[in-house]
Amino acid sequence: MTHKTNPWGPKLDPLAHDVATVLKSMGGSAHQKVVVDCVTAMKRQRGEAINQDLAAKIIEVFERYRDLFIRPFGEGSMRWALAPGVA
């Protein structure tokens, strides 16, 4: 049995973890705007500062962690999902 590198390791951006948490709570996939709104709400609930560029940072996280997040309906879609096997 081989062990893959844990994608949720200590170097994972906390914002990527928030995005994954939202996607998990939505059944594994959701529209980009819904994810942005939910992550913003989570950060507010934790008392964290919300920057104006948060939406752009979330989109950047989707793109940077393409091993974790995929576009299930293709590259033109605004829907994101957890990659198969990521839980």
N, CA, C and O atoms as a DFTB+ gen file, in Angstrom:
348 C
 N C O
     1  1       0.843      -1.180       0.000
     2  2       0.000       0.000       0.000
     3  2       0.886       1.241       0.000
     4  3       1.762       1.382       0.853
     5  1       0.662       2.124      -0.941
     6  2       1.453       3.349      -1.005
     7  2       0.685       4.483      -0.361
     8  3      -0.545       4.515      -0.389
     9  1       1.417       5.402       0.212
    10  2       0.797       6.553       0.868
    11  2       1.092       7.803       0.054
    12  3       2.248       8.120      -0.226
    13  1       0.040       8.500      -0.319
    14  2       0.215       9.766      -1.023
    15  2       0.510      10.853      -0.004
    16  3       0.213      10.712       1.183
    17  1       1.099      11.939      -0.486
    18  2       1.319      13.090       0.376
    19  2      -0.042      13.627       0.802
    20  3      -0.942      13.755      -0.027
    21  1      -0.197      13.934       2.053
    22  2      -1.460      14.452       2.565
    23  2      -1.690      15.858       2.032
    24  3      -0.927      16.768       2.354
    25  1      -2.753      16.058       1.204
    26  2      -2.997      17.400       0.672
    27  2      -3.405      18.391       1.763
    28  3      -3.358      19.603       1.557
    29  1      -3.805      17.871       2.919
    30  2      -4.233      18.742       4.016
    31  2      -3.091      18.971       5.005
    32  3      -3.323      19.319       6.163
    33  1      -1.871      18.774       4.545
    34  2      -0.697      18.915       5.396
    35  2      -0.532      20.311       5.968
    36  3      -1.326      21.205       5.676
    37  1       0.496      20.497       6.782
    38  2       0.695      21.755       7.504
    39  2       0.949      22.962       6.599
    40  3       0.789      24.101       7.040
    41  1       1.343      22.734       5.335
    42  2       1.633      23.863       4.455
    43  2       0.402      24.360       3.692
    44  3       0.494      25.320       2.927
    45  1      -0.743      23.713       3.896
    46  2      -1.954      24.122       3.193
    47  2      -2.394      25.505       3.673
    48  3      -2.467      25.766       4.874
    49  1      -2.680      26.363       2.734
    50  2      -3.181      27.705       3.019
    51  2      -4.465      27.580       3.840
    52  3      -5.359      26.829       3.453
    53  1      -4.581      28.298       4.968
    54  2      -5.815      28.233       5.772
    55  2      -7.058      28.584       4.954
    56  3      -8.143      28.068       5.221
    57  1      -6.905      29.444       3.976
    58  2      -8.033      29.808       3.130
    59  2      -8.481      28.606       2.285
    60  3      -9.675      28.428       2.047
    61  1      -7.534      27.789       1.836
    62  2      -7.872      26.573       1.090
    63  2      -8.646      25.611       1.984
    64  3      -9.573      24.939       1.533
    65  1      -8.262      25.554       3.236
    66  2      -8.989      24.704       4.184
    67  2     -10.425      25.200       4.340
    68  3     -11.357      24.397       4.372
    69  1     -10.610      26.509       4.437
    70  2     -11.962      27.082       4.537
    71  2     -12.780      26.759       3.288
    72  3     -13.952      26.398       3.389
    73  1     -12.167      26.889       2.119
    74  2     -12.857      26.593       0.865
    75  2     -13.288      25.124       0.856
    76  3     -14.424      24.812       0.499
    77  1     -12.392      24.232       1.245
    78  2     -12.716      22.805       1.275
    79  2     -13.842      22.518       2.263
    80  3     -14.716      21.695       1.992
    81  1     -13.821      23.192       3.402
    82  2     -14.869      23.012       4.408
    83  2     -16.227      23.406       3.842
    84  3     -17.219      22.705       4.041
    85  1     -16.264      24.530       3.136
    86  2     -17.516      24.980       2.517
    87  2     -17.975      23.969       1.471
    88  3     -19.142      23.580       1.455
    89  1     -17.065      23.544       0.601
    90  2     -17.449      22.583      -0.430
    91  2     -17.965      21.282       0.187
    92  3     -18.946      20.715      -0.295
    93  1     -17.313      20.811       1.245
    94  2     -17.777      19.598       1.925
    95  2     -19.195      19.795       2.445
    96  3     -20.044      18.916       2.300
    97  1     -19.448      20.952       3.051
    98  2     -20.767      21.212       3.625
    99  2     -21.850      21.338       2.548
   100  3     -23.036      21.192       2.841
   101  1     -21.443      21.609       1.307
   102  2     -22.374      21.756       0.186
   103  2     -22.486      20.456      -0.612
   104  3     -23.038      20.452      -1.713
   105  1     -21.978      19.374      -0.078
   106  2     -22.067      18.101      -0.775
   107  2     -20.937      17.851      -1.753
   108  3     -21.002      16.916      -2.551
   109  1     -19.902      18.676      -1.701
   110  2     -18.718      18.451      -2.527
   111  2     -18.531      19.431      -3.663
   112  3     -17.440      19.512      -4.226
   113  1     -19.580      20.192      -4.023
   114  2     -19.415      21.182      -5.079
   115  2     -20.382      22.336      -4.871
   116  3     -21.420      22.191      -4.226
   117  1     -20.021      23.490      -5.431
   118  2     -20.858      24.682      -5.304
   119  2     -20.398      25.727      -6.303
   120  3     -19.285      25.660      -6.824
   121  1     -21.265      26.692      -6.563
   122  2     -20.929      27.819      -7.427
   123  2     -19.879      28.673      -6.720
   124  3     -19.892      28.807      -5.497
   125  1     -18.985      29.238      -7.496
   126  2     -17.892      30.054      -6.960
   127  2     -18.400      31.165      -6.032
   128  3     -17.820      31.382      -4.968
   129  1     -19.466      31.868      -6.413
   130  2     -19.991      32.964      -5.595
   131  2     -20.505      32.460      -4.249
   132  3     -20.337      33.127      -3.228
   133  1     -21.129      31.288      -4.248
   134  2     -21.627      30.711      -2.997
   135  2     -20.450      30.412      -2.065
   136  3     -20.515      30.679      -0.865
   137  1     -19.384      29.858      -2.625
   138  2     -18.197      29.553      -1.819
   139  2     -17.616      30.839      -1.245
   140  3     -17.294      30.900      -0.058
   141  1     -17.479      31.865      -2.079
   142  2     -16.939      33.150      -1.609
   143  2     -17.804      33.705      -0.482
   144  3     -17.281      34.144       0.543
   145  1     -19.119      33.690      -0.664
   146  2     -20.025      34.216       0.365
   147  2     -19.931      33.422       1.664
   148  3     -19.930      34.000       2.750
   149  1     -19.852      32.103       1.550
   150  2     -19.783      31.260       2.752
   151  2     -18.458      31.404       3.490
   152  3     -18.434      31.456       4.719
   153  1     -17.354      31.468       2.745
   154  2     -16.048      31.661       3.396
   155  2     -16.015      33.024       4.088
   156  3     -15.497      33.144       5.198
   157  1     -16.562      34.043       3.441
   158  2     -16.633      35.370       4.053
   159  2     -17.421      35.309       5.355
   160  3     -17.000      35.875       6.363
   161  1     -18.556      34.628       5.337
   162  2     -19.382      34.491       6.541
   163  2     -18.640      33.734       7.643
   164  3     -18.724      34.103       8.815
   165  1     -17.909      32.670       7.268
   166  2     -17.132      31.909       8.260
   167  2     -16.091      32.801       8.929
   168  3     -15.928      32.775      10.148
   169  1     -15.394      33.584       8.120
   170  2     -14.345      34.458       8.658
   171  2     -14.958      35.512       9.589
   172  3     -14.403      35.810      10.647
   173  1     -16.090      36.066       9.192
   174  2     -16.768      37.047      10.055
   175  2     -17.175      36.407      11.376
   176  3     -16.995      36.996      12.442
   177  1     -17.722      35.207      11.298
   178  2     -18.173      34.500      12.494
   179  2     -17.013      34.237      13.456
   180  3     -17.196      34.241      14.673
   181  1     -15.827      34.011      12.905
   182  2     -14.639      33.788      13.749
   183  2     -14.016      35.099      14.217
   184  3     -13.049      35.093      14.979
   185  1     -14.571      36.224      13.761
   186  2     -14.046      37.524      14.176
   187  2     -12.823      37.962      13.398
   188  3     -12.093      38.848      13.842
   189  1     -12.585      37.352      12.232
   190  2     -11.430      37.711      11.414
   191  2     -11.756      38.913      10.535
   192  3     -12.911      39.139      10.172
   193  1     -10.737      39.666      10.206
   194  2     -10.901      40.821       9.314
   195  2     -11.200      40.323       7.897
   196  3     -10.637      39.329       7.438
   197  1     -12.097      41.036       7.222
   198  2     -12.455      40.708       5.848
   199  2     -11.843      41.764       4.940
   200  3     -12.204      42.939       5.014
   201  1     -10.919      41.345       4.085
   202  2     -10.284      42.262       3.141
   203  2     -11.138      42.389       1.888
   204  3     -11.887      41.477       1.536
   205  1     -11.015      43.528       1.222
   206  2     -11.765      43.738      -0.018
   207  2     -11.377      42.752      -1.100
   208  3     -12.174      42.457      -1.990
   209  1     -10.167      42.243      -1.032
   210  2      -9.701      41.323      -2.070
   211  2      -9.906      39.850      -1.701
   212  3      -9.295      38.967      -2.303
   213  1     -10.761      39.587      -0.714
   214  2     -10.975      38.207      -0.280
   215  2     -11.487      37.328      -1.420
   216  3     -11.009      36.206      -1.589
   217  1     -12.440      37.812      -2.197
   218  2     -12.973      37.018      -3.309
   219  2     -11.853      36.646      -4.282
   220  3     -11.776      35.503      -4.734
   221  1     -10.995      37.602      -4.603
   222  2      -9.880      37.331      -5.512
   223  2      -8.924      36.304      -4.907
   224  3      -8.398      35.451      -5.621
   225  1      -8.697      36.383      -3.598
   226  2      -7.811      35.425      -2.935
   227  2      -8.404      34.018      -2.960
   228  3      -7.678      33.036      -3.116
   229  1      -9.731      33.924      -2.805
   230  2     -10.386      32.616      -2.850
   231  2     -10.258      32.012      -4.246
   232  3      -9.971      30.822      -4.382
   233  1     -10.466      32.813      -5.272
   234  2     -10.326      32.332      -6.649
   235  2      -8.887      31.890      -6.901
   236  3      -8.643      30.891      -7.578
   237  1      -7.945      32.640      -6.354
   238  2      -6.524      32.279      -6.474
   239  2      -6.254      30.930      -5.809
   240  3      -5.481      30.126      -6.329
   241  1      -6.892      30.677      -4.656
   242  2      -6.736      29.399      -3.956
   243  2      -7.280      28.263      -4.819
   244  3      -6.646      27.213      -4.929
   245  1      -8.452      28.463      -5.435
   246  2      -8.999      27.440      -6.331
   247  2      -7.980      27.087      -7.409
   248  3      -7.744      25.912      -7.686
   249  1      -7.382      28.105      -8.012
   250  2      -6.443      27.881      -9.112
   251  2      -5.122      27.270      -8.635
   252  3      -4.557      26.412      -9.313
   253  1      -4.632      27.706      -7.481
   254  2      -3.336      27.230      -6.979
   255  2      -3.402      25.777      -6.521
   256  3      -2.426      25.039      -6.659
   257  1      -4.539      25.364      -5.981
   258  2      -4.679      24.012      -5.445
   259  2      -5.535      23.153      -6.372
   260  3      -6.533      22.570      -5.947
   261  1      -5.136      23.079      -7.641
   262  2      -5.909      22.308      -8.616
   263  2      -5.842      20.809      -8.344
   264  3      -6.603      20.051      -8.946
   265  1      -4.962      20.361      -7.462
   266  2      -4.976      18.957      -7.056
   267  2      -6.094      18.696      -6.044
   268  3      -6.467      17.546      -5.816
   269  1      -6.630      19.761      -5.438
   270  2      -7.717      19.629      -4.468
   271  2      -9.066      20.062      -5.034
   272  3     -10.103      19.491      -4.695
   273  1      -9.044      21.075      -5.900
   274  2     -10.283      21.657      -6.413
   275  2     -10.340      21.546      -7.934
   276  3      -9.363      21.821      -8.631
   277  1     -11.498      21.139      -8.430
   278  2     -11.671      20.979      -9.880
   279  2     -12.932      21.725     -10.332
   280  3     -13.786      22.089      -9.524
   281  1     -13.018      21.938     -11.637
   282  2     -14.232      22.488     -12.245
   283  2     -14.962      21.309     -12.897
   284  3     -14.600      20.897     -13.998
   285  1     -15.986      20.763     -12.231
   286  2     -16.625      19.544     -12.736
   287  2     -17.336      19.722     -14.078
   288  3     -17.566      18.739     -14.783
   289  1     -17.686      20.954     -14.442
   290  2     -18.385      21.190     -15.707
   291  2     -17.486      21.871     -16.730
   292  3     -17.976      22.449     -17.700
   293  1     -16.174      21.807     -16.519
   294  2     -15.229      22.355     -17.477
   295  2     -14.719      23.734     -17.084
   296  3     -15.232      24.380     -16.170
   297  1     -13.702      24.153     -17.801
   298  2     -12.983      25.382     -17.459
   299  2     -13.806      26.659     -17.581
   300  3     -13.464      27.652     -16.938
   301  1     -14.863      26.679     -18.368
   302  2     -15.663      27.891     -18.481
   303  2     -16.688      28.033     -17.366
   304  3     -17.327      29.077     -17.233
   305  1     -16.844      26.996     -16.574
   306  2     -17.863      26.959     -15.531
   307  2     -17.441      27.749     -14.299
   308  3     -16.251      27.918     -14.032
   309  1     -18.413      28.222     -13.567
   310  2     -18.147      28.918     -12.300
   311  2     -18.358      27.970     -11.124
   312  3     -18.329      28.402      -9.972
   313  1     -18.569      26.699     -11.396
   314  2     -18.790      25.720     -10.340
   315  2     -17.471      25.031     -10.002
   316  3     -16.694      24.669     -10.885
   317  1     -17.240      24.861      -8.712
   318  2     -16.038      24.191      -8.220
   319  2     -16.436      22.990      -7.388
   320  3     -17.527      22.946      -6.819
   321  1     -15.544      22.018      -7.324
   322  2     -15.786      20.809      -6.529
   323  2     -14.478      20.322      -5.928
   324  3     -13.386      20.679      -6.370
   325  1     -14.630      19.499      -4.911
   326  2     -13.460      18.818      -4.370
   327  2     -13.036      17.767      -5.390
   328  3     -13.883      17.093      -5.976
   329  1     -11.761      17.630      -5.598
   330  2     -11.242      16.625      -6.531
   331  2     -11.607      15.232      -6.027
   332  3     -11.707      15.019      -4.819
   333  1     -11.807      14.280      -6.941
   334  2     -12.105      12.910      -6.527
   335  2     -11.038      12.384      -5.564
   336  3      -9.842      12.560      -5.794
   337  1     -11.476      11.752      -4.509
   338  2     -10.546      11.190      -3.531
   339  2     -10.141      12.159      -2.434
   340  3      -9.472      11.762      -1.480
   341  1     -10.537      13.430      -2.550
   342  2     -10.218      14.405      -1.506
   343  2     -11.400      14.474      -0.561
   344  3     -12.524      14.776      -0.964
   345  1     -11.129      14.191       0.698
   346  2     -12.235      14.225       1.679
   347  2     -11.827      14.912       2.941
   348  3     -12.629      15.029       3.867
